[in-house]
Amino acid sequence: MGLRGEAAIVGYVELPPERMSKASPAPFTLEQWAELSADALADAGLTGDVVDGIVTSHLAESEIFVPSTIAEYLGVGANFAELVDLGGASAAGMVWRAAAAVELGLCDVVLCVLPARYITPTSDRKPKALSDAVFFGSSSNQFGSPQAEFEIPYGNLGQNGPYGQVAQRYGAVYGYDERAMAKIVVDQRVNANHTDGVIWRDKPLTVEDVLASPVIADPLHMLEIVMPCVGGAAVVVANTDIARRARNRPVWIKGFGEHVPFKTPTYAADLLQTPIAKAADTAFSMTGLRREDMDMVSIYDCYTITVLLSLEDAGFCEKGKGMGFVAEHDLTFRGDFPLNTAGGQLGFGQAGLAGGMHHVCDATRQIMGRAGAAQVADCHRAFVSGNGGILSEQTTLILEGD
């Protein structure tokens, strides 16, 4: 069961992130979708007439019929059109769905696009509506929602607080080394310092800097939490024939896993046993590869605690021993365990849902040999993760070059 590894990422684009406070005006989201698609296709050396599949997330200009709205706008006769709603796990989820559609013969080339530039034209007479996402983070305050009745009234909402609770629980069970946690940010900042276009390109960081930053949700410091920004990213997934004649080294999608057992941590059986455990096992069993076969890992890093739990539960280190693992290994692109080699979201910046696609692009860049000063030597295989909600929706990919 699973993929045969006959679909590949053949092109990508990732916009340089911009700070929210300094972001330039952007076209409508639908136009961003088209621009990112064109750039990703150009990167692959392909033209738009070969596209017959699209995978998307939400679209500001259309609350319903999103895939068909995009297909109409692009002039694409889509044989496969999918909307994925998995938060930060959406990007990896989009990629494996595209690969499955290609392997099934439904389509030849699929666009996976996540625009994330929010300052778009709007009428003063009809300003953009403020949604639950603005006020309640990943929570829903809609009438009839269990969260509206049982969680939000008691202050259990948003992201910072719940992730802080998870970190507190980890410390109570396994102990807590704040310097090891800070080292995750510092090593990723080294990677960001060697990557063009990132938010923190020219700003080195020390463990002391991280620990001196304000505590936002005890024990998490400000620099252990992603900085929201604007940007966008897209990848092109193609079949074997097209991949072989595309411009770049094909990045084959060899395996995937996905596990979504709950929405909010209130209903987690165990806060410290995350869904990535099952998602990673599924991906590795699909490929026959081992954890030690990976040349780099690109782990979703909205918070340092997310990285720590993901490394443990995905099987890269023993449960409860993640802080020791982080302290003992060099996580930079030139180290013995390259992690988030373009800086991750903690160093690159989190451009909305495109933050999840950052990890796909990070691995793709490395396998294609296009990471510049941050290139990992002899990089042929990568593990990628996506995480949505409060460790509630997790997706994995295993990518491999020829």
Secondary structure, 3 states (H helix, E strand, C coil): CCCCCCEEEEEEEECCCEEHHHCCCCCCHHHHHHHHHHHHHHHHCCCHHHCCEEEECCECCECCCHHHHHHHHHCCCCCEEEECCCHHHHHHHHHHHHHHHHHCCCCCEEEEEEEECCCCCCECCECCCCCHHHHHCCCCCCCCCHHHHHCHHHCCCCCHHHHHHHHHHHHHHHCCCHHHHHHHHHHHHHHHHCCCCCCCCCCCCCHHHHHHCCEEECCEEHHHECCEEEEEEEEEEEEHHHHHHCCCCCEEEEEEEEECCCCCHHHCCCCCCCCHHHHHHHHHHHHCCCHHHCCEEECCCCEHHHHHHHHHHCCCCCCCCHHHHHHHCCCCCCCCCCECCCCHHHHHCECCCHHHHHHHHHHHHHHHCCCHHHCCCCCCEEEEEEEECCCCEEEEEEEEEC
